[in-house]
Amino acid sequence: MQPAGSFFAYPAASEMIALDSGEKPRFWVTIDTEEDFDWDAPFARTGYRLASVPALAECQGYFERAGVHPIYLVDWPIVADDRAAEILGAAQQAKRCEIGAQLHPWVTPPHDEEVNARNSYTGNLPPGLQRAKMTALRDGIRDRFGVQPTAYRAGRYGLGSGTAAMLAELGFRCDTSVRSGFDYRAGHGPDYRDAPLHPWWVKAGQGAVLEVPVTTVFGGLLGRAGRGIYHRVAREGTHAGAALARLGLVERIALTPEGIPAQRACRAIDIAIDLRLPVLNFSFHSPSLQPGNTPYVRSQADLDLFYRWWDVVLGHLARRGIEATTAAGILAMAERKAAR
């Protein structure tokens, strides 16, 4: 049982942020902007690279031409990099993007914990150390980019039961760490299998934080029942889930260019629209902007496909009349609805 004020104390349907009659969803592009590291190696404080940072300029240019203002959820190594500060700072000052925070605890000071898989989820750290790392990252972004970050994502989606109170205390207004439909317990992380897809307010002390989950939907012949069946059948690994997808019974589709073909993403968009989700939350990792850093972009051909993915998906969103939004826009929408 999670305490009140926890992201894991899921709201009743009546407490979620919902679309009004005739109102259309918006979509949000969130980018985990981080260092390059070997995803298959043990976690380490040192030894990472920042070779993909220059590729942020091409990424920003692409989204500017598309009329999309992405939010770069930057972590500590990115904050400390002069090139990242120049590229993203210029776009932020021109109001062509937003800057938020993403916390990778193993590379964020203070370095008081043992580096291991369990501690890679910030929510597993002692509360005082969590708060200290969140404060360091918040202040680093403020000093580097001249903005107070209001949006937060826990690296590896690693929320803890006390995260909401800490975020509110530190001036964050929006969290986007919940990855609905995923279960990270095998690696010492959270369980989001039953998390809602609609945004909701989390009361935290005297304030509140808006949770905007990363969007993952379930499609297939089994319809809405597929989500529960997927988790029962695939709980021991991904092979059973892949088999369900091949049979067309149920498939889990995240809104990301990383590992999800464009046509499947377009199906997911249609499902999300049918579910009347107010926000379609897309995400990817910035190292995928350069070949060789992630399993999803290994070659120049993969990178070309990455951008073609966005061509297809943005075209489909436009045909469905779904426009881009920002963290500021999402918060304004949620506040307006809460004030009624």
C-alpha positions in Angstrom: 0.0 0.0 0.0 1.5 3.3 -1.1 1.1 6.4 1.1 -1.1 9.3 0.1 0.8 11.7 -2.1 2.7 8.9 -3.9 2.7 8.5 -7.6 1.8 4.9 -7.0 -1.5 5.7 -5.3 -3.4 5.8 -8.5 -6.5 8.0 -8.8 -10.0 7.1 -9.5 -11.2 7.6 -13.1 -13.1 10.7 -11.9 -9.9 12.3 -10.6 -7.9 12.0 -13.9 -7.4 14.8 -16.4 -9.9 14.2 -19.2 -10.8 15.8 -22.5 -13.9 17.8 -22.8 -16.5 17.0 -25.4 -15.1 18.0 -28.8 -11.7 18.6 -27.4 -8.7 17.0 -29.2 -5.6 15.5 -27.6 -2.2 17.1 -27.9 1.2 15.4 -28.3 4.4 16.0 -26.4 7.9 15.1 -27.5 10.1 14.3 -24.5 13.8 13.5 -25.0 16.0 11.8 -22.3 19.0 13.9 -22.9 22.0 12.1 -21.5 25.5 10.8 -21.8 26.5 7.9 -24.1 27.2 4.7 -22.2 27.1 0.9 -22.7 23.6 -0.2 -21.9 24.9 -3.8 -21.3 27.7 -2.9 -19.0 27.5 -2.3 -15.2 26.6 1.2 -14.1 29.7 3.4 -13.6 30.3 7.0 -12.5 33.0 7.5 -15.1 33.9 6.2 -18.5 30.9 7.6 -20.3 31.1 9.6 -23.5 29.3 12.7 -24.8 30.0 12.2 -28.5 26.3 12.4 -29.4 25.9 16.0 -28.1 26.6 17.7 -31.4 23.7 15.7 -32.9 21.3 17.7 -30.7 21.6 20.5 -33.2 20.3 18.4 -36.1 17.5 17.1 -33.8 16.5 20.6 -32.8 16.6 21.8 -36.3 14.3 18.9 -37.4 11.7 19.6 -34.8 11.8 23.4 -35.5 11.1 22.8 -39.1 8.2 20.5 -38.0 6.8 23.2 -35.7 7.4 21.1 -32.6 8.9 22.4 -29.4 10.5 19.3 -27.7 11.5 19.2 -24.1 15.0 18.1 -23.4 15.1 16.3 -20.0 18.8 16.9 -19.3 20.9 15.0 -16.8 24.1 16.0 -15.0 26.7 15.2 -17.7 24.7 17.2 -20.2 24.4 20.1 -17.9 28.1 20.1 -17.5 28.9 20.0 -21.2 29.6 23.4 -22.9 28.4 22.2 -26.3 25.0 21.0 -24.9 24.6 24.3 -23.1 25.2 26.3 -26.3 23.0 24.2 -28.5 20.0 23.8 -26.1 20.5 27.1 -24.4 20.1 29.0 -27.7 17.0 27.1 -28.6 15.5 27.6 -25.2 16.2 31.3 -25.2 14.5 31.5 -28.6 11.5 29.7 -27.1 11.8 26.8 -29.5 12.2 24.1 -26.9 11.9 23.5 -23.2 14.5 22.3 -20.7 13.6 19.8 -17.9 15.5 17.5 -15.6 16.3 13.8 -15.9 18.1 12.3 -12.9 20.7 9.5 -13.5 21.8 9.0 -9.8 25.0 7.2 -10.6 26.5 10.3 -12.3 24.9 13.0 -10.2 26.5 14.5 -7.1 26.7 14.0 -4.2 28.3 10.6 -4.9 27.5 9.0 -1.5 25.9 5.7 -2.6 27.3 2.5 -3.9 26.9 2.2 -7.7 24.8 -0.8 -8.5 21.6 -1.8 -10.3 19.4 -1.2 -7.3 20.7 2.3 -6.7 20.3 3.2 -10.4 16.7 3.9 -9.4 16.7 7.2 -7.5 13.6 6.2 -5.5 15.6 3.4 -3.8 18.1 5.8 -2.3 17.8 7.3 1.2 15.4 10.3 1.1 18.1 12.8 2.1 20.4 11.6 -0.8 17.5 11.7 -3.3 16.7 15.3 -2.3 20.4 16.3 -2.5 20.8 14.9 -6.0 17.6 16.4 -7.2 18.6 19.8 -5.8 22.0 19.6 -7.4 20.5 18.9 -10.8 17.8 21.6 -10.4 20.4 24.2 -9.5 22.8 23.1 -12.2 20.1 23.5 -14.9 19.1 26.9 -13.4 22.7 28.1 -13.4 23.5 26.7 -16.8 20.4 27.5 -18.8 18.9 30.4 -16.8 15.6 28.6 -16.3 14.0 26.9 -13.3 13.1 23.4 -14.5 9.5 22.5 -13.8 9.4 19.1 -15.5 11.2 16.0 -14.2 11.8 12.4 -15.2 13.5 9.9 -13.0 16.2 8.0 -15.0 15.1 4.4 -15.6 11.6 5.7 -14.5 12.8 5.2 -10.9 10.2 7.0 -8.8 10.0 6.4 -5.1 7.1 6.8 -2.6 8.4 10.1 -1.5 9.4 11.6 -4.8 6.2 13.7 -5.3 6.8 15.6 -2.0 10.5 16.3 -2.9 9.6 17.5 -6.4 6.9 19.9 -5.0 9.4 21.2 -2.4 12.0 21.9 -5.1 9.6 23.7 -7.4 8.9 21.1 -10.0 5.3 21.1 -11.3 5.2 18.1 -13.6 6.6 14.6 -13.6 6.8 12.2 -16.5 8.5 9.2 -15.0 5.5 6.8 -15.0 5.8 4.3 -17.8 2.4 2.8 -17.9 2.2 -0.9 -18.8 5.8 -1.7 -17.7 7.1 -3.7 -14.8 10.7 -3.0 -13.6 10.6 -5.1 -10.4 13.0 -7.7 -11.7 15.8 -5.1 -11.7 14.8 -3.5 -8.4 12.6 -0.9 -10.0 8.9 0.2 -9.9 5.9 -1.7 -11.1 3.8 0.4 -13.5 1.6 -2.3 -15.0 -1.6 -0.8 -13.6 -0.7 2.9 -14.0 -3.2 5.1 -15.8 -2.5 6.6 -19.1 -4.4 9.8 -18.3 -2.5 12.6 -16.4 -3.5 13.2 -12.8 -2.6 15.5 -9.9 -0.6 14.1 -7.1 -1.1 16.0 -3.8 2.2 16.6 -2.1 2.2 18.5 1.2 0.9 22.0 0.4 1.4 21.6 -3.3 0.7 19.2 -6.1 2.6 17.7 -9.0 1.0 16.7 -12.3 1.9 13.2 -13.5 2.0 12.9 -17.3 2.7 9.2 -18.0 4.8 8.1 -21.0 2.3 6.7 -23.4 2.1 2.9 -24.0 -1.1 1.3 -25.3 -2.2 -2.2 -26.0 -3.6 -3.3 -29.3 -4.7 -6.5 -30.9 -7.8 -8.8 -31.2 -8.3 -9.0 -27.5 -8.9 -5.2 -27.3 -8.8 -3.6 -23.8 -8.6 -7.0 -22.1 -5.3 -7.5 -23.8 -3.4 -5.5 -21.2 -4.2 -7.8 -18.3 -3.6 -10.9 -20.4 -0.2 -9.6 -21.7 1.0 -9.1 -18.1 -0.1 -12.5 -17.0 1.5 -14.3 -19.9 4.6 -12.2 -20.4 5.5 -11.6 -16.7 8.6 -13.8 -16.9 10.1 -12.2 -20.0 9.5 -10.7 -23.5 9.3 -13.9 -25.6 5.7 -14.7 -24.6 4.8 -11.1 -25.3 6.3 -11.3 -28.7 4.4 -14.5 -29.4 1.1 -12.7 -28.5 1.9 -9.9 -30.9 2.8 -12.3 -33.8 -0.6 -14.0 -33.3 -2.3 -10.6 -33.4 -3.9 -11.2 -30.0 -2.2 -8.4 -28.0 0.8 -6.1 -28.5 2.3 -3.5 -26.3 3.1 -0.4 -28.3 5.1 2.5 -26.8 5.1 5.9 -28.5 8.8 5.9 -29.4 11.0 5.6 -32.5 13.2 3.2 -30.5 12.2 -0.3 -31.5 8.7 0.5 -32.6 8.0 0.6 -36.4 6.3 3.7 -37.7 3.1 1.9 -38.8 2.7 0.4 -35.3 3.2 3.8 -33.8 0.5 5.1 -36.0 -1.8 2.3 -34.8 -1.0 3.3 -31.2 -1.8 6.9 -32.0 -5.3 5.8 -33.2 -5.8 3.7 -30.1 -4.7 6.6 -27.8 -7.2 8.9 -29.6 -10.0 6.4 -29.2 -9.1 6.2 -25.5 -9.4 10.0 -25.4 -6.1 10.5 -23.8 -5.4 14.3 -23.3 -1.7 13.9 -24.0 0.2 11.5 -26.3 3.6 11.5 -24.7 6.4 10.4 -27.1 9.9 9.7 -25.8 13.4 8.7 -26.9 17.0 8.8 -25.7 19.4 11.5 -27.1 22.3 9.0 -27.7 20.1 7.5 -30.5 20.8 10.6 -32.5 24.2 9.3 -33.3 24.9 5.8 -34.7 26.4 3.2 -32.4 25.2 4.4 -29.0 22.0 2.5 -28.5 20.5 -0.8 -29.7 18.1 1.2 -31.9 20.5 3.2 -34.1 23.5 1.2 -35.1 24.3 2.7 -38.5 23.7 5.8 -40.6 20.9 3.9 -42.3 19.2 3.4 -38.9 19.6 7.1 -38.2 18.0 8.0 -41.6 15.1 5.6 -40.6 14.9 7.3 -37.2 14.1 10.6 -38.9 11.8 9.0 -41.5 9.9 7.5 -38.5 9.2 11.0 -37.4 8.1 12.1 -40.9 5.5 9.3 -40.9 4.3 9.8 -37.4 4.1 13.6 -37.5 2.2 13.2 -40.8 -0.2 10.9 -39.2 -0.7 13.2 -36.2 -1.4 16.1 -38.6 -4.0 14.0 -40.5 -5.7 13.2 -37.2 -5.7 16.9 -36.2 -3.4 16.3 -33.2 -1.2 19.3 -32.5 2.0 19.6 -30.5 2.1 20.9 -27.0 4.7 21.7 -24.3 5.0 21.2 -20.5 3.8 24.7 -20.0 0.8 24.0 -22.2 0.0 20.7 -20.4 0.2 22.4 -17.0 -2.1 25.2 -18.1 -4.6 22.8 -19.5 -4.6 20.7 -16.3 -4.8 23.8 -14.0 -7.7 25.1 -16.1 -9.7 21.9 -15.7 -8.9 21.6 -12.0 -10.2 25.1 -11.3 -13.7 24.3 -12.5 
